[in-house]
């Protein structure tokens, strides 16, 4: 009905709002837009949709949690609603109550499967995406209770020998509770399995509690029933949870009767509960005797149609085959690397996801870094499979679409396609040709005219870009990625034999670089310093973190480019809290992966301060080796994004890779980031086999007893073509340029 478009909707909405005493939404929207540069996309509809869902739950949380604080809630609620805790957040005029202090969880699963149950820091298990949870409690006949979410402390670790599991132990006095959660393959399909162990000095009960909540808040349960054999639960008439042992005592409750926790001592069994509100709670209770350990296992089916699942008998060993291994004398550093490798594998079942829960969807921005890490650690086929998904996300005009209005996407897509070609020594396959040409031409068309006579001439239009940079603007981040994308397209076209396209895209990249240089020169005059702001009209602020992409990862700038280094100095002196980059726009927390971006710039410039930033990020990791997107400066818990952020894991892998081996123009740089402390116990350091632009190399280092002489080997190198120029730049040692054909070098300490 075309006539619908002619109706005066804005006038109708404005009249209705005013008639009922509300603010005029059209006027309010117009005022909000004045705080950003005019843009064809105010905010990506995909993010608006996700935000609406997120805050809808927050509204429900505000209606439920604060009025029922006698319930047993997840750890983040127990702390965030506690006025004596550093995590306390006053609620007052907050319309939505969301997790802002402990956004931490760890995914479990099997490679190549989309099912990613999560475990919170106190062992709360959420088996199904965005669903209810299972909690384990212990209570004794003499009135003692052990509730992990309320305990003062708990220990947790990631197990990955032969699989992937999260174990959580909570103790108090003579009470002991341990849970182990993992995903296993069975003939019936995938199962989320939890083993619960309990022990107490006095008799009591091990309790498996069904909770209508998860690490984001309330998650509805309308019905729960104990099975006739007392060995299963049926949840909402659908999911059947199996128990290894028959339930000896059972309680269930609805919202109006209160949490099942207050009914654990009731004498009569309640085997079924139904709740129109959606807050059913239930407790399966298993008897424990004094000082006698008791264990119970639980299984939750993850796939609705097991017949369609072809579960590999040894998926983790298959997925890890040939990956780049690390050996260093610090167990914590090695553990974080190994955990990050498994995080990358787990979140690349086909597409790549930046998280298992809040961010379980696709962005080109995150994908570029995640796929780059996969490539750099030798997981080539996994990276290639992810790249194959790009083509169906490209529109007919060439735009790579994950979120509308994000102009960095095309540059990121083209750059990572070229990195695949570089690291594998291959040319772009024929079915990529049209995708590459369309993607590069889209950038060329999207640029503003060069003759505008303003600092934005020749740049990309204002866009949403990365949400942590600020409101819509003409972001240099977008421009730097676009220049790199055009250069990448030119290089791929050169190998395809497409000389005209090679030249066209190289010239377009050069023209855009000139436009950015002019804009930055104007900004330097305005700001009276060389540092690069986030956008041409912006003051220096935390959004300038996006501008250092010119140095890392894109290497558009020289390592000691004055603009780049002055930007880093600004960030270090104005935007760091507790030695981590504090992004006060949107994230409002310490960001691990952006801290590592700064560390990469410092490493590339031979600035020893890179190491303190790398060490700080290691300190910020959870006991299971994970980082949230941003970290609360008081609680050290997650305050933004997914509780297991895969981009952060990718950056940790890339940081360690670059400590051992990195490319710089036509040279291969070895050992530039090896800390002195790794050389002090004569242990051999090892990294490889590591793909590089020149071929695959394995690097080993061995120091003598006094650590004043080090032997560096790269004897297992397999080059794509002729060996590159190799520089060994071990900190504290005299640099060496290897003679072509050498496979090792001996370094002596400076001044020796």
C-alpha positions as CSV (number, residue, x, y, z in Angstrom):
1,X,0.0,0.0,0.0
2,X,2.1,2.9,-1.2
3,X,-0.3,5.4,0.2
4,X,0.9,4.5,3.7
5,X,4.1,6.3,3.0
6,X,2.2,9.5,2.5
7,X,0.6,9.5,5.9
8,X,2.1,12.2,8.3
9,X,3.4,9.7,10.8
10,X,5.8,12.2,12.5
11,X,2.9,14.6,13.1
12,X,0.7,11.8,14.5
13,X,3.4,10.5,16.8
14,X,4.2,14.0,18.0
15,X,0.5,14.7,18.7
16,X,-0.1,11.5,20.6
17,X,3.0,12.0,22.7
18,X,2.1,15.6,23.7
19,X,-1.6,14.7,24.3
20,X,-0.5,12.2,26.9
21,X,2.1,14.4,28.5
22,X,5.2,12.7,27.0
23,X,8.3,14.2,25.5
24,X,8.1,14.7,21.8
25,X,10.1,11.6,20.5
26,X,10.8,13.3,17.2
27,X,12.3,16.4,18.8
28,X,14.3,14.3,21.2
29,X,15.7,12.1,18.4
30,X,16.7,15.2,16.5
31,X,18.5,16.6,19.5
32,X,20.4,13.4,20.1
33,X,21.5,13.3,16.5
34,X,23.1,16.8,17.0
35,X,25.7,15.2,19.2
36,X,27.0,13.2,16.2
37,X,28.1,14.1,12.7
38,X,25.3,13.7,10.1
39,X,25.3,10.1,8.8
40,X,23.1,8.1,6.6
41,X,22.8,5.4,9.3
42,X,22.2,6.9,12.8
43,X,22.9,3.5,14.5
44,X,22.9,0.0,13.1
45,X,19.4,-1.6,13.3
46,X,21.1,-4.8,14.3
47,X,22.6,-3.2,17.4
48,X,19.3,-1.4,18.2
49,X,17.6,-4.8,18.1
50,X,20.2,-6.4,20.3
51,X,20.1,-3.5,22.7
52,X,16.3,-3.6,22.9
53,X,16.5,-7.3,23.8
54,X,19.2,-6.7,26.4
55,X,17.4,-3.9,28.2
56,X,14.0,-5.8,28.0
57,X,15.7,-8.3,30.2
58,X,17.0,-5.5,32.3
59,X,13.4,-4.2,32.8
60,X,12.3,-7.6,33.9
61,X,15.3,-7.8,36.3
62,X,14.3,-4.5,37.8
63,X,10.8,-5.9,38.5
64,X,12.0,-9.1,40.0
65,X,15.4,-9.0,41.7
66,X,15.2,-6.0,44.0
67,X,11.8,-7.1,45.4
68,X,13.1,-10.7,46.0
69,X,16.5,-10.4,47.6
70,X,15.8,-13.4,49.8
71,X,16.2,-15.6,46.7
72,X,19.5,-17.2,45.9
73,X,20.7,-15.3,42.8
74,X,23.7,-15.6,40.6
75,X,27.0,-14.3,41.9
76,X,26.9,-11.0,40.0
77,X,23.5,-10.1,41.6
78,X,24.6,-11.2,45.1
79,X,27.5,-8.7,44.8
80,X,26.0,-5.9,42.7
81,X,23.0,-5.6,45.0
82,X,25.1,-5.8,48.2
83,X,25.6,-2.2,49.6
84,X,28.7,-3.3,51.4
85,X,30.4,-4.6,48.3
86,X,32.7,-2.7,45.9
87,X,30.4,-4.0,43.1
88,X,27.3,-2.3,44.5
89,X,25.4,-0.2,42.0
90,X,22.7,2.1,43.3
91,X,19.4,1.5,41.4
92,X,17.4,4.7,42.1
93,X,16.3,6.0,38.6
94,X,17.9,3.1,36.6
95,X,15.1,1.7,34.4
96,X,17.0,-1.5,33.7
97,X,19.1,-3.6,36.1
98,X,21.9,-5.3,34.2
99,X,25.1,-7.0,35.0
100,X,27.7,-4.2,35.1
101,X,30.2,-5.7,37.5
102,X,30.8,-9.4,36.9
103,X,30.3,-10.1,33.3
104,X,32.5,-13.2,33.5
105,X,31.8,-16.7,32.2
106,X,33.6,-19.5,30.4
107,X,32.2,-21.5,27.5
108,X,32.5,-25.2,27.2
109,X,31.8,-27.2,24.1
110,X,33.2,-29.3,21.2
111,X,35.0,-27.9,18.1
112,X,32.7,-27.3,15.1
113,X,29.5,-27.4,17.1
114,X,27.4,-24.3,17.8
115,X,26.3,-25.3,21.3
116,X,28.2,-23.3,23.9
117,X,27.0,-23.7,27.5
118,X,28.6,-21.2,29.9
119,X,29.8,-21.4,33.5
120,X,29.9,-18.4,35.7
121,X,32.7,-17.7,38.3
122,X,30.9,-19.7,41.0
123,X,30.0,-22.7,38.9
124,X,26.4,-21.7,37.8
125,X,25.9,-23.7,34.6
126,X,23.7,-22.3,31.8
127,X,23.4,-25.3,29.4
128,X,21.2,-23.8,26.7
129,X,21.7,-20.4,25.0
130,X,20.1,-17.6,26.9
131,X,18.3,-20.1,29.1
132,X,17.8,-21.2,32.7
133,X,20.7,-22.4,34.9
134,X,21.7,-25.2,37.3
135,X,23.3,-24.5,40.6
136,X,24.7,-26.8,43.3
137,X,24.2,-26.2,47.0
138,X,25.0,-28.0,50.2
139,X,23.0,-27.9,53.4
140,X,23.4,-29.9,56.6
141,X,20.9,-31.1,59.2
142,X,22.4,-28.8,61.8
143,X,21.5,-25.7,59.7
144,X,24.7,-24.9,57.8
145,X,24.4,-23.9,54.1
146,X,27.0,-23.6,51.4
147,X,25.8,-21.5,48.5
148,X,28.6,-20.7,46.0
149,X,27.1,-17.5,44.8
150,X,27.1,-16.1,48.3
151,X,30.4,-17.6,49.4
152,X,33.3,-15.2,50.2
153,X,35.6,-17.1,47.8
154,X,35.7,-19.9,45.4
155,X,38.3,-21.5,43.1
156,X,37.8,-22.3,39.5
157,X,40.0,-23.7,36.7
158,X,39.9,-24.7,33.1
159,X,40.8,-28.3,32.3
160,X,41.8,-29.1,28.7
161,X,43.8,-32.3,28.8
162,X,41.8,-34.5,26.4
163,X,38.8,-32.1,26.3
164,X,37.5,-28.9,27.8
165,X,35.9,-28.6,31.3
166,X,35.4,-26.0,34.0
167,X,35.7,-27.1,37.6
168,X,34.6,-25.0,40.5
169,X,35.4,-25.6,44.2
170,X,33.7,-23.9,47.1
171,X,34.5,-24.6,50.8
172,X,33.6,-23.2,54.1
173,X,34.7,-24.8,57.4
174,X,33.9,-28.5,57.0
175,X,31.7,-28.0,53.9
176,X,33.0,-28.9,50.5
177,X,31.4,-28.6,47.1
178,X,32.9,-29.2,43.7
179,X,31.3,-29.1,40.2
180,X,32.8,-30.1,36.9
181,X,31.0,-29.1,33.7
182,X,31.8,-30.3,30.1
183,X,30.2,-31.1,26.8
184,X,30.4,-34.8,25.7
185,X,29.4,-36.6,22.6
186,X,27.0,-39.6,22.9
187,X,25.1,-41.8,20.5
188,X,22.0,-39.6,21.2
189,X,23.9,-36.4,20.4
190,X,25.7,-33.7,22.4
191,X,25.2,-33.6,26.1
192,X,26.1,-30.9,28.7
193,X,27.4,-32.9,31.6
194,X,27.9,-31.8,35.2
195,X,29.4,-33.8,38.0
196,X,28.7,-32.6,41.5
197,X,30.7,-33.7,44.5
198,X,29.9,-32.8,48.1
199,X,31.2,-33.6,51.6
200,X,30.4,-32.4,55.1
201,X,31.3,-33.3,58.6
202,X,27.6,-33.7,59.5
203,X,24.8,-35.3,57.6
204,X,22.9,-33.3,55.1
205,X,21.8,-32.8,51.5
206,X,23.5,-32.2,48.2
207,X,21.1,-30.0,46.3
208,X,20.8,-29.5,42.5
209,X,18.8,-26.3,42.0
210,X,16.9,-25.2,38.9
211,X,17.3,-21.5,38.6
212,X,15.2,-19.2,36.3
213,X,18.1,-16.9,35.7
214,X,21.6,-16.8,34.2
215,X,24.6,-14.4,34.1
216,X,22.4,-11.7,32.4
217,X,19.5,-12.0,34.8
218,X,16.0,-13.6,34.7
219,X,15.3,-16.4,32.2
220,X,11.8,-17.8,32.5
221,X,10.9,-21.3,33.5
222,X,7.1,-21.9,33.5
223,X,7.0,-25.6,34.4
224,X,9.2,-28.2,36.0
225,X,8.4,-31.8,36.9
226,X,10.2,-34.7,38.5
227,X,10.0,-37.8,36.4
228,X,8.2,-41.0,37.6
229,X,11.5,-42.8,38.2
230,X,12.8,-39.8,40.1
231,X,15.8,-39.7,37.8
232,X,14.9,-36.8,35.5
233,X,13.4,-33.4,35.3
234,X,11.2,-32.2,32.5
235,X,11.5,-28.4,32.0
236,X,8.7,-26.6,30.2
237,X,7.5,-29.8,28.7
238,X,10.6,-30.0,26.4
239,X,14.0,-30.4,27.9
240,X,14.6,-33.5,29.9
241,X,17.5,-33.4,32.4
242,X,18.8,-36.8,33.5
243,X,20.3,-37.6,37.0
244,X,22.7,-40.5,37.7
245,X,20.9,-41.2,41.0
246,X,17.3,-41.2,41.9
247,X,16.2,-38.0,43.7
248,X,15.7,-38.7,47.4
249,X,13.8,-35.5,48.2
250,X,12.3,-33.0,45.9
251,X,10.9,-29.5,46.3
252,X,9.4,-27.1,43.7
253,X,8.0,-23.6,44.0
254,X,6.5,-20.8,42.0
255,X,7.0,-17.0,42.2
256,X,4.2,-16.4,44.7
257,X,5.5,-19.1,47.1
258,X,9.0,-17.8,46.9
259,X,12.3,-19.4,46.0
260,X,12.6,-23.1,46.5
261,X,15.5,-22.3,48.8
262,X,13.1,-21.4,51.6
263,X,11.3,-24.7,51.2
264,X,14.2,-27.1,51.4
265,X,13.3,-28.2,54.9
266,X,9.6,-28.8,54.1
267,X,8.7,-32.3,55.0
268,X,6.4,-33.1,52.0
269,X,7.7,-33.6,48.5
270,X,6.6,-31.2,45.8
271,X,7.2,-33.0,42.5
272,X,5.8,-30.4,40.1
273,X,5.5,-26.6,39.8
274,X,3.9,-24.4,37.3
275,X,4.1,-20.6,37.2
276,X,2.4,-18.1,34.9
277,X,5.0,-15.5,35.8
278,X,7.8,-17.8,34.6
279,X,9.8,-18.1,37.9
280,X,9.6,-21.8,38.7
281,X,12.4,-23.0,40.9
282,X,13.1,-26.6,41.9
283,X,15.5,-28.6,44.0
284,X,16.6,-32.2,43.5
285,X,18.1,-33.4,46.8
286,X,20.5,-36.2,47.4
287,X,21.4,-37.4,50.9
288,X,25.0,-37.2,52.2
289,X,26.3,-38.9,55.4
290,X,28.9,-37.4,57.7
291,X,32.4,-37.4,56.2
292,X,31.3,-39.6,53.3
293,X,31.8,-38.0,49.9
294,X,28.7,-38.0,47.6
295,X,28.7,-37.4,43.9
296,X,25.8,-37.0,41.4
297,X,26.0,-36.5,37.6
298,X,23.6,-34.5,35.5
299,X,23.1,-34.6,31.7
300,X,21.3,-32.0,29.6
301,X,20.7,-32.7,25.9
302,X,21.9,-29.8,23.7
303,X,20.6,-30.7,20.2
304,X,17.0,-31.1,19.3
305,X,17.6,-33.4,16.4
306,X,20.5,-35.8,17.3
307,X,20.2,-37.6,14.0
308,X,21.6,-34.6,12.2
309,X,24.7,-34.5,14.4
310,X,27.9,-36.2,13.1
311,X,30.0,-36.1,16.2
312,X,33.7,-36.8,15.7
313,X,35.1,-39.3,18.2
314,X,38.2,-37.2,19.0
315,X,37.3,-33.6,17.9
316,X,39.7,-31.7,20.2
317,X,42.7,-33.6,19.0
318,X,41.6,-33.2,15.4
319,X,41.0,-29.5,15.9
320,X,44.4,-28.8,17.5
321,X,46.4,-30.8,15.0
322,X,49.3,-28.8,13.6
323,X,48.7,-25.7,15.7
324,X,51.5,-23.4,16.7
325,X,52.8,-24.5,20.1
326,X,54.4,-22.3,22.8
327,X,56.9,-23.3,25.4
328,X,58.0,-20.6,28.0
329,X,59.1,-21.0,31.6
330,X,56.1,-19.1,33.0
331,X,53.2,-21.6,33.4
332,X,50.6,-18.8,33.6
333,X,51.7,-17.3,30.2
334,X,51.6,-20.7,28.6
335,X,48.2,-21.5,30.1
336,X,46.7,-18.3,28.9
337,X,48.0,-19.1,25.4
338,X,46.7,-22.6,25.4
339,X,43.3,-21.4,26.7
340,X,43.2,-18.7,24.1
341,X,43.8,-21.3,21.3
342,X,40.9,-23.3,22.5
343,X,38.7,-20.2,22.8
344,X,39.5,-19.5,19.1
345,X,38.6,-23.0,18.1
346,X,35.5,-23.2,20.1
347,X,34.1,-19.9,18.6
348,X,34.8,-20.8,15.0
349,X,32.3,-23.6,14.2
350,X,31.9,-22.1,10.8
351,X,31.4,-18.4,11.2
352,X,33.5,-16.8,13.9
353,X,31.8,-15.3,17.0
354,X,33.4,-12.8,19.4
355,X,31.6,-14.5,22.3
356,X,29.5,-17.4,23.4
357,X,26.6,-15.5,24.7
358,X,26.1,-11.7,24.5
359,X,28.2,-11.5,21.3
360,X,27.2,-14.8,19.7
361,X,26.8,-13.2,16.3
362,X,29.0,-12.0,13.4
363,X,31.0,-8.8,13.0
364,X,33.6,-8.2,10.2
365,X,35.6,-6.2,12.7
366,X,36.0,-8.9,15.3
367,X,36.3,-11.6,12.5
368,X,39.3,-9.9,11.0
369,X,41.3,-10.2,14.2
370,X,40.0,-13.6,15.2
371,X,40.7,-15.1,11.8
372,X,44.1,-13.4,11.7
373,X,44.9,-15.2,15.0
374,X,43.7,-18.5,13.6
375,X,46.0,-18.0,10.6
376,X,49.0,-17.0,12.6
377,X,48.8,-20.1,14.8
378,X,48.5,-22.5,11.9
379,X,44.7,-23.2,12.1
380,X,44.6,-22.5,8.3
381,X,41.6,-24.7,7.3
382,X,39.5,-23.3,10.1
383,X,40.3,-19.8,9.0
384,X,39.6,-20.6,5.4
385,X,36.3,-22.0,6.3
386,X,35.4,-18.8,8.1
387,X,36.5,-16.7,5.1
388,X,34.2,-18.7,2.8
389,X,31.2,-17.2,4.7
390,X,32.2,-13.7,3.6
391,X,30.8,-13.9,0.1
392,X,27.2,-14.3,1.1
393,X,27.5,-11.3,3.4
394,X,28.5,-9.0,0.5
395,X,25.7,-7.0,-1.2
396,X,25.4,-6.5,-4.9
397,X,27.2,-3.1,-4.7
398,X,30.1,-4.6,-2.8
399,X,29.4,-3.6,0.8
400,X,30.4,-6.3,3.3
401,X,27.5,-6.1,5.7
402,X,27.4,-7.3,9.3
403,X,26.0,-4.1,10.8
404,X,24.7,-1.2,8.8
405,X,26.7,2.0,8.7
406,X,30.0,0.5,9.8
407,X,32.4,1.7,7.0
408,X,35.4,-0.2,8.3
409,X,34.0,-3.6,7.3
410,X,35.2,-3.6,3.6
411,X,38.7,-2.8,4.6
412,X,38.8,-5.4,7.2
413,X,37.4,-8.1,4.9
414,X,39.9,-7.3,2.1
415,X,42.8,-7.1,4.5
416,X,42.1,-10.5,6.1
417,X,41.6,-12.1,2.7
418,X,45.0,-10.8,1.7
419,X,46.6,-12.0,4.9
420,X,45.2,-15.5,4.1
421,X,47.0,-15.3,0.8
422,X,50.2,-14.1,2.3
423,X,50.4,-16.6,5.1
424,X,49.6,-19.5,2.9
425,X,51.6,-18.4,-0.1
426,X,48.5,-18.8,-2.3
427,X,46.8,-16.6,-4.8
428,X,43.2,-15.7,-4.3
429,X,41.0,-18.5,-5.5
430,X,38.9,-17.6,-8.7
431,X,35.6,-17.4,-6.8
432,X,37.1,-14.5,-4.7
433,X,37.8,-12.4,-7.7
434,X,34.5,-10.7,-8.1
435,X,34.2,-10.3,-4.3
436,X,37.5,-8.5,-4.1
437,X,36.8,-6.2,-7.0
438,X,33.4,-5.3,-5.7
439,X,34.7,-4.7,-2.2
440,X,37.5,-2.4,-3.3
441,X,35.2,-0.4,-5.7
442,X,32.7,0.1,-2.9
443,X,35.4,1.9,-0.9
444,X,36.4,4.0,-3.8
445,X,32.8,5.1,-4.4
446,X,32.1,5.6,-0.8
447,X,34.8,8.2,-0.3
448,X,33.8,11.8,0.0
449,X,35.0,14.0,-2.9
450,X,38.6,15.2,-2.7
451,X,37.6,18.8,-3.5
452,X,35.4,19.6,-0.5
453,X,38.0,22.0,0.9
454,X,37.5,20.7,4.4
455,X,39.4,18.2,6.7
456,X,37.0,15.4,5.7
457,X,37.7,15.7,2.0
458,X,38.5,12.3,0.5
459,X,37.7,10.4,3.7
460,X,34.8,8.0,4.3
461,X,31.5,9.6,5.4
462,X,30.5,9.8,9.0
463,X,29.5,6.4,10.3
464,X,28.9,4.4,13.5
465,X,32.1,2.5,13.1
466,X,33.3,0.8,16.4
467,X,31.0,1.6,19.2
468,X,33.9,2.3,21.6
469,X,35.1,5.3,19.5
470,X,32.1,7.5,20.2
471,X,29.0,8.9,18.3
472,X,28.9,8.9,14.5
473,X,31.9,10.6,13.0
474,X,34.4,10.7,10.2
475,X,36.7,8.1,11.9
476,X,40.3,7.7,10.9
477,X,39.9,4.1,12.0
478,X,37.6,3.6,9.0
479,X,40.0,5.3,6.7
480,X,43.0,3.4,7.7
481,X,41.2,0.1,7.3
482,X,40.0,1.2,3.9
483,X,43.5,2.2,2.7
484,X,44.8,-1.2,3.9
485,X,41.8,-2.9,2.1
486,X,42.6,-1.1,-1.1
487,X,46.3,-2.0,-0.9
488,X,45.3,-5.6,-0.1
489,X,43.0,-5.7,-3.1
490,X,45.7,-4.3,-5.3
491,X,48.2,-7.0,-4.1
492,X,45.7,-9.8,-4.6
493,X,44.8,-8.5,-8.1
494,X,48.5,-8.5,-8.9
495,X,48.8,-12.2,-8.2
496,X,45.7,-12.8,-10.2
497,X,47.3,-11.2,-13.2
498,X,44.7,-8.3,-13.1
499,X,47.1,-5.5,-13.8
500,X,44.5,-2.8,-14.5
501,X,42.7,-3.5,-11.2
502,X,46.1,-3.7,-9.4
503,X,46.9,-0.2,-10.6
504,X,43.5,1.2,-10.1
505,X,43.3,0.1,-6.4
506,X,46.9,1.1,-5.7
507,X,46.2,4.6,-7.0
508,X,43.0,4.8,-5.0
509,X,44.8,3.7,-1.9
510,X,47.5,6.4,-2.5
511,X,44.9,9.1,-3.1
512,X,43.1,8.2,0.1
513,X,46.4,8.2,2.0
514,X,47.1,11.7,0.8
515,X,43.6,12.8,1.9
516,X,44.2,11.3,5.4
517,X,47.6,13.0,5.6
518,X,46.1,16.4,4.8
519,X,43.3,15.9,7.3
520,X,45.8,14.9,10.0
521,X,48.0,17.9,9.2
522,X,45.0,20.1,9.7
523,X,44.2,18.3,13.0
524,X,47.9,18.8,14.2
525,X,47.6,22.5,13.7
526,X,44.3,22.7,15.5
527,X,45.5,20.5,18.4
528,X,49.0,21.9,18.5
529,X,50.5,18.4,18.7
530,X,51.2,15.5,16.2
531,X,48.9,13.0,17.9
532,X,46.0,11.6,15.8
533,X,42.5,12.2,17.2
534,X,39.7,9.8,16.5
535,X,38.2,12.0,13.8
536,X,39.1,15.3,12.1
537,X,37.0,17.6,14.3
538,X,37.5,15.8,17.6
539,X,39.7,16.8,20.5
540,X,42.1,14.1,21.8
541,X,40.2,11.6,23.8
542,X,40.0,7.8,24.4
543,X,38.6,7.4,20.9
544,X,42.1,8.0,19.6
545,X,42.8,4.4,20.3
546,X,41.2,3.7,16.9
547,X,43.8,5.8,15.1
548,X,46.7,3.6,16.2
549,X,45.4,1.0,13.8
550,X,47.7,2.7,11.3
551,X,50.6,1.1,13.2
552,X,48.9,-2.1,14.5
553,X,47.8,-4.2,12.8
554,X,48.0,-2.4,9.5
555,X,51.6,-1.2,9.4
556,X,50.6,1.8,7.3
557,X,52.9,3.9,9.4
558,X,56.6,3.3,10.2
559,X,57.4,1.9,13.7
560,X,58.5,5.2,15.0
561,X,56.2,7.5,13.1
562,X,55.8,10.7,15.2
563,X,52.0,10.8,14.8
564,X,51.7,7.3,15.9
565,X,54.0,7.5,18.9
566,X,52.5,10.9,20.1
567,X,49.1,9.3,20.0
568,X,50.3,6.4,22.1
569,X,51.9,8.8,24.6
570,X,48.6,10.7,24.9
571,X,46.8,7.4,25.6
572,X,49.3,6.2,28.1
573,X,49.2,9.4,30.1
574,X,45.5,10.2,29.9
575,X,43.6,7.0,29.2
576,X,45.2,4.3,31.3
577,X,44.0,3.1,34.7
578,X,46.0,0.6,36.7
579,X,48.3,0.1,33.7
580,X,45.5,-0.9,31.4
581,X,43.7,1.2,28.7
582,X,40.5,2.5,30.2
583,X,37.9,3.2,27.5
584,X,35.6,5.6,29.1
585,X,33.2,5.7,26.1
586,X,30.6,3.0,26.2
587,X,32.9,0.3,27.7
588,X,33.7,2.3,30.9
589,X,36.3,-0.3,31.8
590,X,39.8,-1.5,31.2
591,X,39.9,-3.1,27.8
592,X,42.3,-6.0,27.5
593,X,42.5,-6.2,23.7
594,X,42.9,-2.4,23.2
595,X,45.6,-2.5,25.9
596,X,47.4,-5.1,23.8
597,X,47.0,-2.8,20.7
598,X,49.1,-0.2,22.5
599,X,51.5,-2.9,23.6
600,X,51.9,-3.9,20.0
601,X,52.8,-0.4,18.9
602,X,55.4,-0.2,21.7
603,X,56.9,-3.5,20.8
604,X,57.2,-2.6,17.2
605,X,59.0,0.6,18.2
606,X,61.4,-1.3,20.5
607,X,59.9,0.4,23.5
608,X,60.3,-1.8,26.6
609,X,57.0,-0.6,28.1
610,X,55.2,-3.1,26.0
611,X,56.1,-5.8,28.6
612,X,54.3,-4.1,31.5
613,X,51.1,-3.9,29.4
614,X,51.4,-7.5,28.4
615,X,51.9,-8.6,32.0
616,X,48.9,-6.5,33.1
617,X,46.6,-8.2,30.6
618,X,47.8,-11.5,31.9
619,X,46.9,-10.4,35.5
620,X,43.5,-9.4,34.4
621,X,42.6,-12.8,33.0
622,X,40.1,-14.9,34.9
623,X,41.2,-18.2,36.6
624,X,39.9,-20.0,33.5
625,X,42.1,-17.9,31.2
626,X,39.4,-15.6,29.8
627,X,38.9,-11.9,29.5
628,X,35.6,-10.0,29.3
629,X,35.4,-7.2,26.8
630,X,36.0,-4.6,29.5
631,X,36.9,-4.9,33.1
632,X,35.6,-3.0,36.1
633,X,38.5,-1.1,37.8
634,X,37.3,-2.0,41.3
635,X,35.9,-5.5,41.1
636,X,38.2,-6.8,38.3
637,X,35.0,-8.3,36.9
638,X,33.5,-7.8,33.5
639,X,31.5,-4.6,33.0
640,X,30.9,-4.6,29.2
641,X,30.2,-7.1,26.4
642,X,30.6,-10.8,26.5
643,X,32.1,-12.4,29.6
644,X,34.4,-14.4,27.3
645,X,35.6,-12.1,24.6
646,X,37.2,-13.9,21.7
647,X,38.8,-10.8,20.2
648,X,40.8,-10.5,23.5
649,X,41.9,-14.1,23.2
650,X,43.0,-13.5,19.6
651,X,45.0,-10.5,20.7
652,X,46.8,-12.5,23.4
653,X,47.8,-15.1,20.8
654,X,49.0,-12.4,18.4
655,X,50.9,-10.7,21.2
656,X,52.9,-13.8,22.0
657,X,53.4,-14.6,18.4
658,X,54.9,-11.2,17.8
659,X,57.2,-11.6,20.8
660,X,58.8,-14.5,18.9
661,X,58.2,-13.7,15.2
662,X,56.7,-10.9,13.2
663,X,56.9,-9.4,9.7
664,X,58.1,-5.8,9.0
665,X,57.9,-4.9,5.3
666,X,60.3,-7.4,3.6
667,X,62.0,-8.5,6.8
668,X,61.2,-11.2,9.4
669,X,61.9,-10.0,12.9
670,X,62.7,-12.7,15.5
671,X,62.6,-12.5,19.4
672,X,61.8,-8.8,19.7
673,X,59.5,-9.3,22.6
674,X,61.2,-12.1,24.6
675,X,61.4,-10.9,28.3
676,X,64.8,-11.2,30.0
677,X,63.2,-13.3,32.8
678,X,62.4,-16.1,30.3
679,X,66.1,-16.6,29.7
680,X,67.2,-17.0,33.3
681,X,66.8,-20.8,33.9
682,X,68.3,-22.3,30.7
683,X,65.0,-23.6,29.6
684,X,64.6,-23.8,25.8
685,X,61.9,-21.4,24.5
686,X,59.9,-22.6,21.6
687,X,57.3,-21.2,19.2
688,X,56.1,-22.9,16.1
689,X,55.4,-24.0,13.5
690,X,54.3,-20.4,12.8
691,X,53.0,-19.2,9.4
692,X,54.4,-15.9,8.2
693,X,54.2,-13.9,5.0
694,X,57.4,-15.6,3.9
695,X,56.7,-19.1,5.0
696,X,56.4,-21.2,8.1
697,X,59.0,-21.0,10.8
698,X,59.7,-22.6,14.2
699,X,61.8,-20.4,16.6
700,X,63.8,-21.8,19.5
701,X,66.0,-20.0,22.0
702,X,68.4,-21.3,24.5
703,X,70.5,-19.2,26.9
704,X,73.7,-20.3,28.6
705,X,74.0,-20.6,32.4
706,X,74.8,-16.9,32.9
707,X,72.2,-15.7,30.4
708,X,74.7,-13.5,28.6
709,X,74.7,-15.6,25.4
710,X,71.7,-16.9,23.6
711,X,71.4,-19.2,20.6
712,X,68.4,-18.6,18.3
713,X,67.4,-21.3,15.8
714,X,64.9,-21.3,12.9
715,X,66.1,-24.4,11.2
716,X,62.7,-25.8,10.4
717,X,61.7,-22.9,8.1
718,X,59.7,-23.7,5.0
719,X,59.8,-20.6,2.8
720,X,57.2,-19.7,0.1
721,X,60.0,-18.4,-2.1
722,X,63.5,-17.1,-1.3
723,X,64.4,-16.8,2.4
724,X,63.6,-13.3,3.7
725,X,66.0,-10.9,5.5
726,X,66.0,-12.1,9.1
727,X,66.7,-9.8,12.0
728,X,67.1,-11.1,15.5
729,X,66.3,-8.3,18.0
730,X,66.3,-9.9,21.4
731,X,65.9,-7.1,24.1
732,X,69.2,-6.5,25.9
733,X,71.3,-8.2,23.2
734,X,73.2,-6.9,20.2
735,X,71.0,-7.2,17.2
736,X,72.0,-9.6,14.4
737,X,71.1,-9.6,10.7
738,X,71.3,-13.2,9.6
739,X,73.3,-14.1,6.5
740,X,71.0,-15.6,3.9
741,X,70.9,-19.3,4.2
742,X,71.7,-19.3,8.0
743,X,69.4,-21.3,10.2
744,X,70.7,-20.0,13.6
745,X,72.4,-17.1,15.3
746,X,74.4,-16.6,18.5
747,X,73.6,-13.4,20.4
748,X,75.7,-11.7,23.1
749,X,74.4,-9.3,25.7
750,X,74.9,-5.6,25.0
751,X,78.3,-4.5,26.3
752,X,79.7,-8.1,26.6
